[in-house]
């Protein structure tokens, strides 16, 4: 379809947030046009196929707590999902322990487990400080003690975020870093924990990979609304004063309200900004990620869904097995994996792959190096938003500017946050509500 000359609501990005917004606007009968720079919908939530193996953009799992969202997702997927009870482990000091580490030190070498338990007890019974921890490292030491912090929380999170935890504010982590009770830590130190802890103990997964969700969302749009989804179409400039999207070739689409799930720094780069907003934009930080899609000709050596790896001697910080989520993710007798690399510099695959393969064999995921069929190096440009000490001050400048311009920047990257797939759908729903309300204000 040709790009429209005008629309009531323009949506940038056809990931989960943009598609959820499109569904809400279609339900409300609001005129919209959705523009996606890639030739397919989904954003990061896509599934690639090669030689019968299926790979997502690393682990994308559906932790659905909202009943309405759950019902919508099951409808979009036609019920073709697997319900999964999490099987994840931490691999350190040459052994597997249960997740989360802070409540499952049983099985570690005795000197390590003892250091972790004693450190936690000291932290737990120390008086509350006059001020809460300012950075993530201090948060970990205050709540978990030095042993757990030094053996897992600090090294793992440095590998995950790509920066040292002292650069990260403590404000982000309450939801995603489980704080165990004293009895959980003691029970976990002697092997008595009888339940999985954390927000992701259960999840849903599409049988053919996460790309089935955005595909189902697109197909579920009414025909007329589906015709307003424009792929391989991304503005090169946005005039917020005139409310215009400018595209290559000179085309202009005028809008009344704009919803964007594009990365916030990329969105702002398309606009003419006041000096203070430009300075705030330059303070936004995120990290990219290199990872490997790995295909094996043999079954996975264990039934784990993913493994956390805090130790620097291994090149990856997390490994997941897609074919343990759903057997359809690999040919019969094979298995497929994602391997998230700790180093943010571009790797040389010829040098890296033997090291990764040896690590996967050590973890018991590959039976032998000969089982490796192929590996593909991938990059995600926007992997993790960094909650550094400029994060909140920068957004306090940027958000009022966008709100005044009737721009609803939302989603994991549009909202510049760390959030789940369910959150992405809820962000889209709320942005559609706000945009529709703005049309009648």
C-alpha positions as CSV (number, residue, x, y, z in Angstrom):
1,X,0.0,0.0,0.0
2,X,1.2,3.6,-0.7
3,X,2.1,5.6,2.3
4,X,-0.8,7.8,3.4
5,X,-0.7,11.6,3.2
6,X,-2.3,11.8,6.7
7,X,-3.5,9.7,9.6
8,X,-4.9,10.4,13.0
9,X,-2.4,8.3,14.8
10,X,1.0,7.3,13.4
11,X,2.8,4.3,15.0
12,X,6.5,3.8,14.6
13,X,7.7,0.2,15.0
14,X,5.8,-3.1,14.4
15,X,7.2,-4.9,17.4
16,X,4.9,-6.1,20.2
17,X,4.2,-2.6,21.5
18,X,3.4,-1.2,18.1
19,X,1.2,-4.1,17.1
20,X,-0.6,-4.0,20.5
21,X,-1.3,-0.3,19.9
22,X,-2.6,-1.0,16.4
23,X,-5.0,-3.6,17.8
24,X,-6.4,-1.2,20.4
25,X,-6.8,1.6,17.9
26,X,-8.5,-0.7,15.5
27,X,-10.9,-1.8,18.2
28,X,-11.7,1.8,19.0
29,X,-12.3,2.6,15.3
30,X,-9.4,5.1,15.3
31,X,-7.6,5.8,12.0
32,X,-3.9,4.8,12.2
33,X,-0.9,4.0,10.1
34,X,1.9,1.8,11.3
35,X,5.4,2.2,9.9
36,X,8.2,-0.5,10.3
37,X,11.7,0.0,9.0
38,X,12.3,-3.7,8.6
39,X,10.6,-6.0,5.9
40,X,8.8,-8.0,8.6
41,X,6.9,-7.4,11.8
42,X,8.2,-8.4,15.3
43,X,11.2,-6.2,16.1
44,X,13.4,-8.3,18.3
45,X,10.6,-10.9,18.7
46,X,11.3,-12.9,15.5
47,X,12.3,-16.4,14.7
48,X,14.9,-17.3,12.1
49,X,15.0,-20.7,10.4
50,X,18.0,-22.6,8.8
51,X,18.3,-26.2,7.8
52,X,15.3,-27.2,10.0
53,X,16.6,-25.3,13.1
54,X,14.7,-22.4,14.6
55,X,16.3,-19.5,16.5
56,X,14.8,-16.5,18.2
57,X,16.7,-13.3,19.0
58,X,17.9,-15.1,22.2
59,X,15.4,-16.1,24.9
60,X,11.9,-14.5,24.5
61,X,9.5,-16.0,27.0
62,X,5.9,-15.1,27.9
63,X,5.4,-14.5,31.6
64,X,1.8,-13.4,31.5
65,X,0.2,-12.3,34.8
66,X,-2.6,-10.1,33.4
67,X,-5.6,-12.4,32.5
68,X,-6.8,-10.2,29.6
69,X,-3.3,-10.1,28.1
70,X,-3.0,-13.9,28.5
71,X,-6.4,-14.4,26.7
72,X,-5.3,-12.1,23.9
73,X,-2.0,-13.8,23.4
74,X,-3.5,-17.3,23.3
75,X,-6.0,-16.0,20.8
76,X,-3.3,-14.5,18.6
77,X,-1.4,-17.8,18.8
78,X,-4.4,-20.0,18.2
79,X,-3.6,-21.8,21.4
80,X,-0.5,-23.3,19.8
81,X,1.7,-22.8,22.8
82,X,3.7,-24.9,25.3
83,X,3.2,-24.2,29.1
84,X,6.6,-24.5,30.7
85,X,7.8,-24.8,34.3
86,X,11.2,-23.1,34.4
87,X,14.3,-25.3,34.6
88,X,17.2,-23.0,35.0
89,X,20.5,-23.3,36.8
90,X,23.7,-21.3,37.7
91,X,27.0,-22.8,36.6
92,X,30.0,-21.7,38.7
93,X,33.0,-23.3,40.4
94,X,32.5,-26.3,38.1
95,X,29.0,-27.2,39.4
96,X,25.3,-26.5,38.8
97,X,23.2,-24.9,41.5
98,X,19.6,-23.9,41.3
99,X,18.4,-20.4,40.4
100,X,18.3,-17.9,42.0
101,X,21.8,-18.2,43.3
102,X,21.2,-16.1,46.4
103,X,18.7,-18.7,47.7
104,X,20.4,-21.9,46.4
105,X,24.1,-22.1,47.5
106,X,23.8,-25.8,48.3
107,X,26.1,-27.8,46.1
108,X,28.8,-25.2,45.8
109,X,32.2,-26.0,47.2
110,X,31.8,-25.8,51.0
111,X,34.1,-22.8,51.4
112,X,32.1,-20.9,48.8
113,X,28.7,-21.8,50.3
114,X,29.9,-20.9,53.8
115,X,31.2,-17.5,52.6
116,X,27.9,-16.8,50.9
117,X,25.7,-17.9,53.9
118,X,27.8,-16.0,56.5
119,X,27.9,-12.9,54.3
120,X,24.1,-12.9,53.9
121,X,23.6,-13.3,57.6
122,X,25.9,-10.4,58.4
123,X,24.0,-8.2,55.9
124,X,20.6,-9.4,57.0
125,X,21.2,-8.5,60.7
126,X,23.1,-5.3,60.3
127,X,21.2,-2.1,61.1
128,X,19.5,-0.3,58.2
129,X,21.7,2.4,56.7
130,X,20.7,6.1,57.0
131,X,20.3,6.2,53.2
132,X,19.3,3.4,50.8
133,X,22.1,2.0,48.5
134,X,22.9,4.4,45.7
135,X,24.2,1.9,43.1
136,X,23.6,-1.7,42.2
137,X,26.8,-3.0,43.7
138,X,26.0,-1.4,47.1
139,X,22.4,-2.7,46.8
140,X,23.8,-6.3,46.3
141,X,26.2,-6.0,49.2
142,X,23.5,-4.6,51.5
143,X,20.9,-7.2,50.7
144,X,23.0,-10.3,49.8
145,X,26.3,-9.8,51.6
146,X,29.8,-9.9,50.2
147,X,29.9,-13.7,49.4
148,X,26.9,-13.8,47.1
149,X,27.8,-10.5,45.7
150,X,31.4,-11.4,44.8
151,X,30.7,-14.9,43.6
152,X,27.6,-14.1,41.5
153,X,25.7,-10.9,41.6
154,X,28.5,-8.5,40.7
155,X,30.4,-10.6,38.1
156,X,27.2,-11.9,36.4
157,X,25.6,-8.5,36.2
158,X,28.7,-6.9,34.9
159,X,28.7,-9.5,32.1
160,X,25.0,-9.0,31.4
161,X,24.9,-5.2,31.4
162,X,28.4,-4.6,29.9
163,X,29.3,-2.1,32.7
164,X,30.3,-2.5,36.3
165,X,27.3,-2.6,38.7
166,X,28.6,0.5,40.5
167,X,27.7,2.5,37.4
168,X,24.1,1.3,37.6
169,X,21.6,2.9,40.0
170,X,19.8,0.6,42.5
171,X,16.4,1.9,41.5
172,X,15.8,-0.4,38.6
173,X,16.2,-3.8,40.2
174,X,13.4,-4.4,42.8
175,X,11.2,-6.3,40.3
176,X,13.9,-8.4,38.6
177,X,16.3,-9.2,41.3
178,X,14.6,-11.6,43.8
179,X,15.2,-10.7,47.5
180,X,14.9,-14.0,49.3
181,X,13.7,-14.3,52.9
182,X,16.1,-15.4,55.6
183,X,14.5,-18.9,55.8
184,X,14.9,-19.3,52.0
185,X,18.6,-18.6,52.1
186,X,19.2,-20.9,55.0
187,X,17.1,-23.7,53.4
188,X,18.9,-23.1,50.1
189,X,22.2,-23.5,51.8
190,X,21.4,-27.0,53.0
191,X,19.4,-28.2,50.0
192,X,15.9,-27.8,51.5
193,X,14.3,-25.3,49.0
194,X,11.2,-27.0,47.6
195,X,9.9,-24.3,45.2
196,X,11.2,-22.1,42.4
197,X,11.7,-18.4,43.3
198,X,11.5,-15.3,41.0
199,X,9.1,-13.7,38.6
200,X,9.8,-16.2,35.7
201,X,9.1,-19.6,37.4
202,X,6.5,-20.4,34.8
203,X,6.1,-19.2,31.2
204,X,4.4,-19.8,27.8
205,X,6.3,-20.4,24.6
206,X,4.9,-20.6,21.1
207,X,5.6,-24.1,19.7
208,X,7.3,-22.7,16.5
209,X,9.2,-19.9,18.2
210,X,8.4,-16.4,19.4
211,X,8.1,-15.0,15.9
212,X,4.6,-16.7,15.8
213,X,3.3,-14.1,18.2
214,X,3.8,-10.9,16.0
215,X,2.8,-13.0,13.0
216,X,-0.5,-13.9,14.7
217,X,-1.0,-10.4,15.9
218,X,-0.7,-9.1,12.3
219,X,-3.0,-11.7,10.9
220,X,-5.6,-10.9,13.6
221,X,-5.9,-7.3,12.6
222,X,-9.0,-6.5,10.5
223,X,-8.3,-6.4,6.8
224,X,-8.6,-2.6,6.5
225,X,-6.3,-2.1,9.5
226,X,-3.8,-4.6,8.2
227,X,-3.5,-2.6,5.0
228,X,-2.3,0.3,7.1
229,X,0.8,-1.6,8.2
230,X,3.7,-0.4,6.1
231,X,6.9,-2.5,6.1
232,X,10.3,-1.3,5.0
233,X,9.1,2.2,5.7
234,X,10.8,4.5,8.3
235,X,10.9,8.2,8.5
236,X,14.1,10.0,8.0
237,X,13.0,13.1,9.9
238,X,10.1,14.1,12.2
239,X,8.8,17.7,12.4
240,X,7.0,17.7,15.7
241,X,5.9,21.3,15.4
242,X,4.0,20.6,12.1
243,X,3.3,16.9,13.1
244,X,4.9,15.5,10.0
245,X,6.8,12.3,9.2
246,X,9.3,12.8,6.3
247,X,10.3,9.7,4.3
248,X,12.9,9.1,1.6
249,X,11.8,10.3,-1.8
250,X,10.1,13.4,-0.3
251,X,6.9,11.8,0.9
252,X,5.3,13.4,4.0
253,X,2.6,11.8,6.3
254,X,0.8,14.2,8.6
255,X,-0.5,13.0,11.9
256,X,-2.3,14.2,15.0
257,X,-0.8,11.8,17.6
258,X,2.5,9.8,17.3
259,X,3.2,6.5,19.1
260,X,6.8,5.3,18.8
261,X,8.4,2.1,20.0
262,X,11.6,2.9,18.2
263,X,14.6,3.2,20.5
264,X,14.4,6.6,22.3
265,X,17.8,7.8,21.2
266,X,17.0,6.9,17.6
267,X,13.6,8.6,17.7
268,X,15.1,11.8,19.1
269,X,17.8,11.8,16.4
270,X,15.0,12.4,13.8
271,X,13.8,15.6,15.5
272,X,15.1,19.1,15.9
273,X,15.7,19.4,19.6
274,X,16.0,22.2,22.1
275,X,19.6,22.4,23.5
276,X,18.6,21.0,26.9
277,X,16.9,18.0,25.3
278,X,19.8,17.4,23.0
279,X,22.1,17.3,26.1
280,X,19.8,14.9,27.8
281,X,19.7,12.7,24.8
282,X,23.5,12.4,24.8
283,X,23.3,11.0,28.3
284,X,21.2,8.0,27.3
285,X,23.2,4.8,27.4
286,X,22.5,1.3,26.2
287,X,24.6,-1.7,25.4
288,X,24.7,-3.9,22.3
289,X,25.1,-7.7,22.4
290,X,26.8,-10.3,20.4
291,X,25.4,-13.8,20.5
292,X,25.6,-17.1,18.7
293,X,22.8,-19.2,17.2
294,X,24.1,-22.8,17.6
295,X,22.8,-25.9,16.0
296,X,23.7,-29.4,17.2
297,X,23.1,-32.7,15.5
298,X,22.6,-34.4,18.9
299,X,20.0,-33.9,21.6
300,X,20.7,-31.5,24.4
301,X,22.7,-33.2,27.1
302,X,20.2,-32.1,29.9
303,X,16.7,-30.7,30.2
304,X,17.6,-27.2,31.2
305,X,16.0,-24.2,29.6
306,X,18.8,-21.8,30.3
307,X,22.0,-21.4,32.4
308,X,23.5,-18.4,34.1
309,X,27.4,-18.3,34.0
310,X,29.0,-15.7,36.2
311,X,32.7,-16.7,35.8
312,X,35.0,-14.8,33.4
313,X,36.8,-18.0,32.3
314,X,33.9,-18.8,30.1
315,X,33.1,-16.5,27.1
316,X,29.3,-16.5,27.6
317,X,27.2,-15.3,30.5
318,X,24.0,-17.1,29.6
319,X,23.1,-20.1,27.4
320,X,19.6,-21.2,26.5
321,X,18.3,-24.3,24.7
322,X,15.3,-23.5,22.3
323,X,14.6,-27.1,21.7
324,X,14.0,-27.6,25.4
325,X,11.4,-24.9,25.2
326,X,9.7,-26.7,22.3
327,X,10.9,-29.8,20.4
328,X,9.8,-28.2,17.2
329,X,12.8,-25.8,17.4
330,X,15.2,-28.4,16.0
331,X,15.0,-31.4,13.6
332,X,14.4,-34.8,15.2
333,X,17.5,-35.8,17.1
334,X,19.0,-32.3,17.1
335,X,19.0,-29.3,19.4
336,X,19.3,-25.5,19.0
337,X,20.8,-22.9,21.4
338,X,21.4,-19.3,22.0
339,X,24.8,-18.3,23.5
340,X,25.0,-14.7,24.8
341,X,28.6,-13.4,24.8
342,X,30.0,-11.4,27.6
343,X,32.5,-9.4,25.5
344,X,30.9,-6.4,23.7
345,X,33.8,-6.2,21.1
346,X,33.1,-7.9,17.8
347,X,34.5,-11.4,18.1
348,X,36.4,-13.4,15.5
349,X,34.2,-16.5,15.1
350,X,37.1,-18.8,14.1
351,X,38.9,-18.0,17.3
352,X,35.8,-17.9,19.5
353,X,33.9,-21.0,18.4
354,X,36.3,-23.6,19.8
355,X,36.2,-21.8,23.2
356,X,32.4,-21.7,23.1
357,X,32.1,-25.3,22.0
358,X,34.4,-26.5,24.8
359,X,32.3,-24.5,27.3
360,X,29.1,-26.1,26.0
361,X,30.6,-29.5,26.4
362,X,31.8,-28.6,29.9
363,X,28.2,-27.6,30.8
364,X,26.9,-30.9,29.5
365,X,24.8,-29.2,26.8
366,X,26.8,-30.7,23.9
367,X,27.9,-34.3,24.1
368,X,31.0,-33.5,22.1
369,X,32.5,-30.9,19.8
370,X,31.6,-33.1,16.9
371,X,27.9,-32.6,17.6
372,X,28.2,-28.9,16.6
373,X,26.6,-28.6,13.2
374,X,26.9,-24.8,12.7
375,X,27.0,-21.5,14.5
376,X,25.9,-18.0,13.4
377,X,27.2,-14.8,15.0
378,X,24.4,-12.2,15.6
379,X,24.3,-8.7,17.0
380,X,21.5,-6.8,18.8
381,X,22.2,-3.1,18.7
382,X,19.9,-2.2,21.5
383,X,20.1,-5.0,24.0
384,X,20.0,-3.4,27.5
385,X,19.2,0.1,28.5
386,X,21.8,1.1,31.2
387,X,20.2,2.6,34.3
388,X,23.3,4.7,35.2
389,X,23.2,7.7,37.4
390,X,22.2,10.1,34.6
391,X,19.2,7.9,33.6
392,X,16.5,9.5,35.6
393,X,17.7,13.1,35.3
394,X,17.9,12.7,31.5
395,X,14.4,11.3,31.2
396,X,13.0,14.1,33.4
397,X,14.0,16.5,30.6
398,X,13.1,14.3,27.6
399,X,9.7,13.1,28.6
400,X,8.0,16.6,29.1
401,X,9.3,17.6,25.6
402,X,7.8,14.5,24.0
403,X,4.5,14.9,25.9
404,X,4.1,18.5,24.8
405,X,4.7,17.4,21.2
406,X,2.0,14.7,21.5
407,X,4.6,12.0,21.0
408,X,4.0,8.8,23.1
409,X,7.4,7.1,23.2
410,X,6.9,3.7,24.8
411,X,7.9,0.0,24.9
412,X,11.2,-1.4,26.2
413,X,13.3,0.8,24.0
414,X,10.9,3.7,23.3
415,X,10.3,4.0,27.0
416,X,14.0,3.3,27.6
417,X,13.5,0.7,30.3
418,X,14.1,-3.0,31.3
419,X,10.8,-4.8,30.9
420,X,9.1,-8.0,29.8
421,X,7.1,-9.0,26.8
422,X,3.9,-8.7,28.7
423,X,4.9,-5.2,29.6
424,X,5.5,-4.4,25.9
425,X,1.9,-5.4,25.1
426,X,0.6,-3.3,28.0
427,X,2.7,-0.4,27.0
428,X,1.1,-0.5,23.5
429,X,-2.4,-0.7,25.0
430,X,-1.8,2.3,27.2
431,X,-0.2,4.3,24.4
432,X,-3.2,3.7,22.2
433,X,-5.6,4.8,25.0
434,X,-3.6,8.0,25.5
435,X,-3.3,8.8,21.8
436,X,-7.1,8.2,21.2
437,X,-7.8,10.5,24.2
438,X,-5.5,13.1,22.7
439,X,-7.6,13.2,19.5
440,X,-10.6,14.3,21.4
441,X,-8.9,16.6,23.9
